[in-house]
Amino acid sequence: MASGAVAPPPPPLAGGRRVFGGRGVLLRRRLAATPMKDEPVISTNSGKEEMIAHSVNVARKASIPSVSSNISNRTPVTPTPLHPAEPSDLRFNRLRPSIEKSDCKYTRYFGRYVAREAIMDEEYWIAAWLRAEDHYEDQSGDRYVESFKRKFASQEFHALKKRCGRQVGEKYTCFVAVKNDDVTRTVVNSVVGTVDLCVRHPLHGETYPAEPGNTPFYSRIYQPDQPKFGYLTNVCVAKYARRQGIASNMLLLAIDAARLDGAESIYIHVHKDNLPARRLYDHVGFKMVDMDGARQSSDLCLLSFNSMH
């Protein structure tokens, strides 16, 4: 799957296991930016529709088995409920809106893609599905893995929407990388990557962000007199879209967004044995944080990026 070890969805800050991401923000206007690339960009297919990614096929089939894949079908579709108690506005045949009509605050163009904040339910769903695929990537041989992935994606979809909609104490934003071309596509066939950003003040007694899900309940008191920081999680890129600079450009966009929201530093966790992710973060500009002995005993390393430089 892509980049970033993804932790189970219930905690507000789900962590990442293999990770890869971007910079350059359009704040109501386009800023000049030089795209970064993880690897050379592969050639296009002369403007023809690309083969739909396996992850998107599975997402569509698991949620709406009877829906036609013909993207010209504009009839609204009500998919199988992902969670009976929490209805959504998912329509898997909805066509991708133009970038100009998206009215996004943060945008970064690179190659055949554009990174921006998620604005539609279908984008949140594919972001959740990419995380599910990453979480179960090493269990592809399990006969029940598709059911596990759908349950994981369902929980993460609703949790993600809640986090992004509840901007009290923490500003949570989900960024997606979307295909940017002249081909008519559905929304679910356009999203190729995702990363989350949380901007907040440190909690009482907190020096560095805790590992995902390990923040003690009693310390959920913010320190508004302390500088804000950004925290990145869930960096994922679809398998078929890797090695095109998607992860690095999403990361750089999230860094710029965090800086514009007042964050002085940006943090991210990475597994110690995930060398490709660590090389990516080093390339983007993240540095290892000095940690105490207890932290070093963890499987995760904490990296930081000083947004004020």
Secondary structure, DSSP 4 states (H G I P E B T S, - for coil): --SB----SSSSS---SB--------SSSPPP-----SSPPPP--TTPPPPPPHHHHHHHHHH-TT----TT--S---PPPSSTTS-----TTPBPPPHHHH--SSEEEETTEEEEE--SHHHHHHHHHHHHHHHTGGGTT-TTHHHHHHHHHHHHHHHHHHHHH--SSEEEEEEEEEE-SSS--BSTTTEEEEEEEEEEPPBTT-SSPPSTT---GGG--B-TTSPEEEEEEEEEE-GGG-SSSHHHHHHHHHHHHHHHTTEEEEEEEEETT-HHHHHHHHHHT-EEPP--HHHHTSSEEEEEEETT-
